[in-house]
Amino acid sequence: MANYLNERGIKTKRGTALWRATSVRALIDNRIYLGYMRMGDTYSPKQDHLQIIGEATWEKCQETVKGRATCLKHEMKVPERTDTFDEANAETKHMIIARLVERIEINHDYEVEIKFRISVEQYMRIAA
């Protein structure tokens, strides 16, 4: 799906023409299309005027994505859990970094700035 959008030059909500699988997955998982708004971990009661797809379509998308993720997991032989980053293989390290890091910038003085996708508090909840 990301390749399809990229090939057609369709822009993301940020105005870039680079779609990633994670961007598409976020769209598929977003319950707003069913009419639910979210604030943090809390969802609103259903807002019929926001619903643009039916429950059956949304559920079918979830089943499709889950099935693909299960197939990929078996094909990639990703470990269930890596105790420490240093002990992980290169593929697992790449996967972890891709999930945690949003952007890396290097300025003219060669100072590195890393913007993470999650906060330290969120990471600690995941690691626990």
PyMOL commands that set and color helices and strands:
alter all, ss='L'
color gray80, all
select helices_A, chain A and resi 2-7+21-29+31-34+48-50+55-76+85-87+90-100+120-127
alter helices_A, ss='H'
color red, helices_A
select strands_A, chain A and resi 38-39+42-43+101-106+112-116
alter strands_A, ss='S'
color yellow, strands_A
deselect
rebuild
show_as cartoon
